[in-house]
């Protein structure tokens, strides 16, 4: 069912980053379910609820958990959670063990379920913020035994049960939920439970949605009770930010603005020179073709010297601007940490006298997910608080600048040879505040190959994980006949 050689074990718990499901039929069924059911759930904005659902027809409202979606396979010999089609596998964590115990007690012989692996609201590093998917991933790969024990499973669908295919049962979802509640109960404080759900009338939806968000939910999922129709709804955040840069490029055979770089402002202490700007979001969606062309002509005269070289994800240069325009941005959520490390962005000082930005370093700042352009706010002035950082719950006081030490250490360097072929392992550790401080390089050189040089890079959050990756690389790539040249 699973390839245990790919799983890194820490006591009873183990995780494989991918490719660990060896049963191709199981993986195919799971992938089909993800494509045919999960990816067909439509997204709605909260503002659409009143017009879309205004009657008295019943709806089933279930909570949307901010975690990692997973399928769970169970039979007499196995119980593991996995992703499809990637094949990331987890085994041996307490919530999964409790799920297996419940299914055995219910007389289930074999099952394939769909759920969410998540952490409760106080399980993350900051107890005031919901622990999201990045924290789930961090805990899964490098968490302590207590953190692994805090992982929870919320079950919300049955794919296969004792040889029966239940994928067509989406039009009768109520019976599926009832079965899950009988097996696992609805106590959200338990390690494993059925998804929190309640039936409401359409006209009650707006209030019910606000209540779920206030209680800490990432969003909600709505289902019709008599047909296979489902919607997911997440809150929309609106933030006004000052425009400090742009990227230009081609689209639909035309040339214009590809994306915009925005920032938020800190309060200026009395007598202080300049304004501090915290880079906030780079937004490319939401712009019409006409806006992309018009903005390019509007922004080019404001272009100034860049305080540091920055590019977008496609390697295109970010052109910096004099701060003038305020944009209204929309997004879904603010992510404060990723992999247990605070989200950070560039901090700049703007001096009106010199007409230049100064790069001051990196500083903690949440990331706006699914950011999109709303409109230009001609009615707002960025100097008068129109782009203040307090909008996202951050103090307006200027942060203390920190000196960074980005020293890199070589932990391992091993070179192996076989005839004229060479293979090299290098493990590096980068100091500083990095989500993945360990880098593992594997180099394979053979002069007679069509592609002589091949290099791969792996990342690790802990020294144990880095050692496990290095050990696997050596075992997989050094058959008999290879000799160690230097270490």
N, C-alpha and C positions, 0 to 999 in steps of 0.2 A: 504493500500500500504506500509506504513512504521509504525514502532512501536515507537511512540513519547515518550514513557516512557524511552527509551534508549538514547534519544537525550538530550544533555546538551545545554541549551539555554543561550545566552548572547545578550539580546535585541531581534532583529529580526533574528539574526543569530544563527544557532544551528548545532552541530556535534555529531555523534555517532561513537564510535571507531569500532563497528562491530555488526553484527547480527540484524540490524535495518530494513532490507527489509522484510516485512511480506508477500508479494505476491510471493509465491513460483514459480508460472509460469513465472513471470517477471524475477526473479533471475535465473531460469533455462535457459531462452532464452539468457540472458546476458552472463551467464557462457559459454554457447555453442558458442556464438560469440567470446568470448575471446580465447577459445581453438581452434576453427576451423579457425579463421582469424588472430587475433593479434599474437598468439604464432606460427603461421606458416610463419611469415615474416622472411626471411633468413638474417643472418648477413654476411656482407662482410668487408674485410679490405681495406683501401684506396689504398694499393699497388696492389690490384686485379682489380681495375677499368679499367686501360688501356688495360689489356688483355681481360677482360670480355666484355667491351663495347667499341668497336673500329670503328664501322660503322656509318651510317647516320640514323639509325632507331630512331624514336622519343621516348623519355622517359619523364615521368612526375616526376619532382623533387619537393618534398615538404619538408618543414623545420621540423626538429625533435626538439621538445621543451623539456627542462629539467624540467619536472614537474611530477605530479601524474596522471596517466591515470584514466579516469572516464567515466561512462555511465550516460546519462541524460534522465530522464523520464519526459514527459510533457503530461498533459491532462487538461480538463476544471477545475479540482479541485486541481491538484498536479503539482509541479515542484521541482524536487530534483535531485542531482547528487549522484552517489553511485559506489562502487566497487563490482566486482563479482569474486569469490563467497563470499568474506569476508563480504559484506554488510555494509561497512563504508558509512555513509550517511552525506551529508551536505545540509542544507537548508538556504534560506534567505540571501545569499550574493549578492551584487549588480550585478555581472556578470550574475548570474543565473536569477535574476529578469529581466534583460534586454533581456536575451534569451527568456523568457516566453512572454515578450511584443512583440518581433519580430515574434514569431510563431503565436500568436493570430492575429496580423495584417496581416499575410499571409494566414489566414484562416485554419491553421492546427488544427485538432481536437485532435490528439494523435500522439506522436512520441517517439522513443527511439533512441538516438544519441550517438556517441562515440567521445570523445575529450580528451583534456589534460588540467588540472588545473595547471597554472604556474604563476610565477612572472616575471615581466620584468627585464632587466639586471641591473637596478639601484634600485630595490626594497629591496635588501638584506642589511645586515649590512655593507658590503664592496661594494661600488659602482663600484669598478674596476673589480669585479668578477661576473660571472653569478649566479643568485640566483637559486639554484637547488632544488631537491625534498625535501631535509631535511628542507630547509627554508619554503617550502610550508606547510609541516606538522607542523612545529613550529607555523607558523602564524595561521593555521587552528585551532589548539588546544589552543593557548594562546596569539594570536596576538591582538593588539588593534583594535578599530573600523576602523581606517585609514588603518591599514595593511590588514584587511579583505577586505576592499574596493579595495585594490590593486591586489587581486586575479583576474586572467584572465582565460577565457575559449577559447581555440582554437579547433574548431570543424573540424573533418576530415572524418566522416563516418556516414551513416544513416543505422540503423539496422532494424527498423520497422517504417512505416509511414501510419497512418490512416487505420490500419488493414492489410496493405500489408507487407509481409516479404521480405526485400531487402538484406538479407544475401547472396543470390546467385548472387548479382549484382557486385561482385568484378571484373569480367572480363570486365565490362563497368564502371570502376571507374570514368571516366571523367564526366559522366552524374551526378553522385553523388556529385562530387566536384562543378559542375556548380549550382546544387540546393542549396548547402550550401552557396555559394557565393551570390546567389540571396537573401537568407534570411538574412545573417549576414554581407555581405561585406567582404573586404580583408584588412581593416585598422587595422594593428597590434597594434596601439596605443589605440584602443577601448577595453572596458572590455570584449566583446565577438566578435569573428570574425571567419571566415573560415580560415583554415590552409593556410599559404603562399605557393604558388605553381607556377611553370612555366614549360613550355614545352621546352626541349632542345634536340639536337641531341646527340647520344652516344659519339661522338668524343669531345664534349664540356663538358663532365661530370667532368673530373678531375679539370678543372679550375672553374667550377660552384661549386664543392664541397669545394674547398679552399676558395672561396668567401663567402660561407655560414658560414664556421667556423670562418673566420676573422670577420664576422658581429655579432658573438656571439652565433650562433646556437650550440646545443649539437651535432648535426649530421644532416643527411638527410635521407629521405625515397624515394626510387626509385620504380616506377611502370611502367610496360608495359601498353600501352593503349589498346591493343587488346586481352589481356588474363590476368587471375588472377595470376600475378607474381609480388611479391614485395620484396624489399631488404632494409635493414637499414645499414647505413654506419656511423661509428664514427671515429674520429681521433685516431691514435695510438701514444702514447708518449713513448719515449725511454729514460731511465735513467740508468746511471752507478752507482752502489752502492757497498759498501764494505760489505763482508760477516762477521757477528759477532756471528751467532748462527745457530743451526739446531735442528730439531726434527727427531728422527728415529722411524720406525714402519714397520708393515708388509703390503705387497701389493702382490696380485696374488700368495700367497703362498711363497713369498720371503721376505727378510728383507733388508731395506735400508733407505735412507733419505726420510722422508715424506714431510718436508718443510724446508725452509731456512729463517733466519732472517737477514735482511740487514740494513745498516745505511748509512747516509751521513755525510760528515765532514765539520767542521767549520775551518776558518783560525786560525792559532796559532799565537798569539801576540809574538813579539820579547821577548825572555827571558822566555816565559811561559813554564811550564813543562807539558808534556802530550798533547794529542789531544782530542778534544770533538767530540763525535759521536752522531748523532740524529737518533734514531731508525726510519726506514722509511717504509719498507714493508716486510710482511711475505709472501713468495711465495711458492706454492706447485705444481701449474699446469705448464705445458710446459716441465717437465722433463721426459725423456724416462726411461724405466725400467733399462736399462744398466747404465744410468747416476746416477740413485738413488743408485745402488749398488757400482759403482766406487767412487762416492763422499763420501760414508760412510767410506771407507778405507782411503780416502784422508784427511778427516776432523778429524777423531778420534784422531790422534796425536797432533792436535792443540787445543784440548779441555782444558779449564781452569775452575777455580772456578767461579761460577755464582755470580754477584754482588747483585742479588735479585732473588727470586723465580718467574719464569715466565713459563706459560704453553700455549699450543695452545688451540683451541676451543674444542678439544676432551679431554683436561686435561693432555696431554702428556708433559713431561718436556722439556723445551728448554735448550739445552746444549750450553754454551757460548764458543767462540773461540778467539784465537789470531787473530787480523785483518790481513789478508794476501791477500785474493783473491778479485778481483773486478768482479761483475756480471753485465751483461746487462739485464735490466728488460724492459718489455713492458706492457703497460696498456692503459686504455681509457681516463681517466680524473683525475684531481687532485681536491679532495673535501676538501675545506678549513674549512668548518663549518658543523655541524650537529645539527639540532634543534636550530639554533641560537647561538650555542656555538662553539668556535674554536676546530678543531680536534687537539688532542695532542698525543704525544708519549714520550717514555722514553729517557732521555738525559744521556749519559755516558761519563766519562772521562777515556781515556786509557793511562796508564803509562807503557812505554816500560821497564823501569828499574825494576819495581816490577812484570811485566807481569800480571797485573790485570786491570779489569774494575771497575770503581767506579760509583755507581748510584747517579746522581746529582739532579734528580727530573723529573717532567713532563714539557714539553715545546710545544708550538704551532708548528704543522707541518702538512701539508696537507697529505691526504691519497690517494694513487694511486688505482683507481678502476680496478677490473679485472686484477690484477697483474699476470704476468706469466714469467717464466724463458726464457731468450733468449739464452745466451751463457756466458761462462767464458771469460773474457777479459785479456788474458795473456800479452797483449801489454800495459796495463795500470797499473799504480802504485797508490794506494790509498793515499799515502803520498804526491804525487806530483800533487794533484788536480784531480785525476782520479775518485773520488767519491764526489766531492764538492757539497755542498747544493745549490749553486747558480743555478744548473741545473733546479731546480723547482721554480725559481723566489724568493728564500729567500736570504736575506743578509747573506754573509759569516761571518759577525762579530758575535762573541760569544754572546749569549743572556744573559740577567741578570737573575740570579737565584732568584726564588721567594719562600718565606716561605709560606707553605700551612697550613690552619687551617681547619681540617676536623671534626669539632665538630658536634655531632648529638643531636638534640633536640626531645623530646617526646612531640608532640602537643596534642595528644588525646590517652587515654587508657581507654577503657570501657569493663567491664566484665559482661556478662549476664548469668543467670542460669534458668533452667527449670528442676526440679527434679535433676537427676545426670548428666544432659547434660550441657555443658558450651560452650559459644561462646564469642570470644574476638576480639575487634577492636583496632588496634594500628596504629597511624599515626605519622611518623617520618619525620623530616626535616634535611637533611645533608647540612652543609655549604660547601663553596668552589664552584668551577666552574663546576657544574654538569648540564647536559642537562635536567635531571629529578630529581630535588632535593627532591621531596616528595615521600615517600614510604608508602603504605597503606597495612597493614597485616590483614588478616581475619583468625581466628583460630576457628575450629569447632571440639569439643571433645565430643564423646559419647562412654562410656565404652562397651556398648552392641553391637556396630557395628563391622562388620568383620574388617573394617579399622577404629580404634577408632579416630585417629587424622588426620585431614585434614587442610592444611594451603595453602592459596593463597596470592599472592603478586601483587599489582597494582602499576604503576608508574604515576606520574603527574608532569607537568612542572610548574604549578601554584597552589597557595593555594586554589583558587576557584575550580579548577578541582579536587584537593584532597578532598575538602569538598563534592563535588558532588558525587564522587565515594564512600566516606564513607556513605553518606546519602542513596545511592542506596543499598549498602550492608546491612545496617540496615533494610531498608524497605523490601528487598527481603528475608531476613533470620531470621527475628524475628516476627513470627505470634503471636497470642494471647497466653498469659501464661508465657512469658519470663519476668524475673525481673532483674533490674539493681542491681548488687552486689557492684560494686565499679567503680569509674570514677576519 
